């Protein structure tokens, strides 16, 4: 019989930031286990439920008993499974014992490479009662839980203590024990709004029963949608500050959401709005209300509260939340006013007591490096060196302020406010804030030359410093955020754009460290790391993989030129001559790789014998000045299109000329011609990479 299967674990409050992840992982593990056992179809994804105090699953069309199945086990190869006399070897005998079959029952099967023995046995389908509790126990052990808890006198462990278990198929409770609990058909609803213990008559009734009798919205997604809709309505003409992570978190904190508006005293708006917003979001899980949208939006003294209680008169909830947030805002105001009494410049000395890394020194030593490196970059850019040095000097000073000590997320942001209060130039203040950008994928870039110079210095110092001491990211581990720093450097150079050489920037950054500090081939490692980050970034942006590989094969030093080169390669690839020229270039590269050492230093026209090689030499000589001029003007598209005109003479050359002639001078001259042609063809990209 097919019917709905219900599984519920009733727990103490689950970690809100990982609730959705736990629910999805539980569903994934159980779906696979049930499908592998034949109780549900492979495409039956079921439904998952997650509230602060429960994880639950429903699977429609779940069989009460498995279908009878044929179990197939692959055994040893036939060649190694029987001896010369045809009797089974020890390996085959062991396989037969494990499969529970006799020699006569074995079959032979081929995979195209070798023939091997197969054991096929029939197994009568078992009832779900025999398997379900074990499946749930196994699935729970595989959930992404960082730390397990033990409770009571038993040995059961889970992320939080578990107090209830439901295993139901249609209207029948499936007997079984999970984490020391026996399955029943009862659960509990909302702590304060529920009718009490709730009977679940049938598995299909679970969600509706919990909502009507338990005042619990079991579906995480449904609660999230409800909260979003209520926030929209409650905001009215204002805008609630969108924060998807916070929305997920509050969804994981409530079972029956209701949104109410509260407010605080307008005098707190004198504090930078970033401080107030972070205080409300991080500490109280409130949604600030903004007047307007985008960068120009301003914080109002009103905010929205997502409560776990829907009541007729929410006055106590509103006043209670307003009373709770007030001390937090007062703290922020106190930190801000106290911090302003000490200029940023007077705080720099304290950075010498803050360790950056035990091998790379203190924050004070790092600031000294940043000042020198940012000044060098500013000179290369033609930026204001004095303002750049000042911004680099003050960039980390807010790390020792009370506000950033309380809220590290505000580093840079508070530095800008304090710099403006100290009378520093706007360019300096802006650079202090934006030198951390981009902080994440899609974040805005620092604006202005001073800000770009300091941002590049900050990221390059970290990259080269940590690569120099061998702290290279491996796998998913990147404790110092070097992938983010690398992408920041590449984006600033490419999207600003800035005409700077990446290899020179690496050298500039390395100059700030003592040479004896660095170990291994850090230069090659850091260059490869940056190149691979650039490759992934370009591919993720939708560029053709072959085009990306062709451009990056030449290790471009000027990252700002990469987009134009990619556009040129794309235009070239669309030409009818492109495929033939790419194939010819690939052939040239292979010939030169094998015999390039035999090439002459230059083409001697007197040694050209065949008409085809004379024509190719003449065409290359005629085209070269124009192509060089286009390359100098960074008109890469025009340069590659000009190369398309060489297809005819190139094809004729390979059809009519023997490159590896017996006479050494002739061979060397032809190799020199190919070398010159390759040099002209591969100035923008290695177009041989376009040949599939």
C-alpha positions, 0 to 999 in steps of 0.5 A: 500500500502506498501512503504518506510517510511522516517523520518528526523529531521534537527537540529543544531549541535548534541552532537558528543559523543552521536550522534550514541547513539541517532540515535540507540535509535530513531530507536529502539523507532520508530521501536517498535511504528510502529510494535506495531501499525501494520504498519511494521513487528516486524522484520523490523529494518529499517535503521538509519542515523545520521550526525552532523545536522540530525537524520533520519530513513527509514523503507521499506515495511511500510503500508499506513493503518493499517490492521483491528485488534481485540483488546483484553482486560483482565478483572476481574476474573469470580468469582469476576466479577459477584454477587450471582444473576449473575449480574455484580459487580462494578469492572466488570461494570467499565471494560465494560465501559472502553472496550466499550462492553456490558455484553453479549459481554464478553467472558470467558477464563482460564489461567490454574489458574483461569477463567476471562472475556475477551472483544474483539472488532474489530477496523478498521485500521487507516492511518499512517497520523493519528499516525506518528507525535505523534509517533515521538514526543513520541519517541523523548521524550524517547531518552537518552538526559541529558539536553534539550534546548528550542529555539525561542518563542515556548515550544518545547524542544530537545537536540538541536534546530530543524529547519526541519522535513520530514515525507514521505511515498513513494513520498507523504509528510505525514502531521503532526507537531513535535516540532512545525514544519510542515512536508515538503519534503525538507532538507539541505545538507553540510553547504558549499558544498551543492547546497542549499535547497534539494527536496526529491522526494521519501523516497527511494531517501533520502540517494542518493540525500543527497550525490549527491546534498547535499554532505552529507554521511547520514549513520553514519556507512558508514561515519565511514568506509570511514574515516577508509579506508582513514586513512589507505591509508593516513598513508602509511607505518606508523600506525595511532593510533587506537582509536575507541572512537575518530573514533566515535567522528570524524564521528559525527563531519563531513558530507563529510569526507576527510583525510589529513596529516599535521605535526609539528616541530620535536623539540616537540618530546622531550616531552613524546609522551603520552602528545603530543598524548593526546593533539592532540586527546583530543583538536584537534581530530587528529590521530597521526602517529606512526612509528611501532605498539604495545608498541614499536611504536614511535610517529612521527611529522606527524598526520592525520586530518579528515576534513569536506571539500573534496577539490581539493587543501587542502593546506589551511586546512593542514597548518591551522591545523598545525598552530592550533596544534602548541600552544597546543604542545608548552604548553605541552612542557612548562609544561613538562620542568617546572615540571622537575625543581621541584623533585617529592619528593619536591611536596609531601607536597602539597598533604596535601592541596588536599582533597581525601574525607572529611571522609578519609582525604587528599591525603597526609594522603592517601599517608601515608597509602599507604606507610605503606600498600604497605610495609606490602604487600611487606614483605608478597611477599618478595619484596624490601620494601625500593623501595616499600615504595619509590614508594608509597610515590611518587605515587601521587606526579604528581597530583600537577604538571602542566601537570597532572593539565592540563591533568588528564589522564596522572597521573602516566604516568607523574609521571614515567617520572619525577621520571626517570628525578629525578634519581629514580630507574626504579622499583620505576618509573615503579611502579608510572605509573603502580600502577593505572593498570588495569584501565579498563577491559582487561588492562595490569597488573602492572609488578614486585613485587614493582609495584604489591605491590603499585597497591594492596595498592592503590586499597585496601585502596580505597575499604576498606576506602569507604566500611568502611564509608558506600559508597558502590556501588549501581545499576549502581552508582559507583562514586569512581570506587570500582568495577574497584578497586575490579577487579584490586585486583582480577586480580593482585592476580590471574593472576600475580599470588601472594600467598597472603591471601585476608582476610589478605590483607583486615585486612592490609588495615583496619589497616590504618584507625581509627577504630571509622571511620568505621560503620556497618559490612563493613568487611562482605560487602567488602568480599561479594563484592569481592566474587561477582566480582570474580564470575562474572569475572570467569563466563565472562571468560567462566568457568562453572557456577556450577564449579565457585559456587562450588569453591567460596562456600568455600570462598577461601582466596588464589585467586591465587589458584582459577584457579587450583581449577576450572581446578580440578573441571572441570576434576572431573566433567568429571569422570563417578563417579562425578555425583554420588559422587556429589549427595552423597555429597549433601545428606551428607551436608543436613544430617549434616546440620540437625543433625551435632550437634549430631555427635561425636568428632571422629569416634570410630571404635569399634562402627562400626557395618555394613560391609558397614560403616566399609569398608567406614571408612577403605577406607577413612582412607587409602585415607586421607594421600595421598589426604592431601599430594596432597592438600598440593602440590596444586595438586587439580586435583589429589586430586579430582580424588582420591576421585572418588575411594570412590564412591563404598563404599559411595554408599554401605554405603547409600544403607546398613546403617541407619545413624539416628540409634535409639541408640545415640552412633551409630548415633553420630558415623555414623554422625562423619564418614560422617563429616570426609568424607565431610571434605575430599571431600570438601577441594577443592570445595563444590562438592555438587554444581555440583549435578543438 
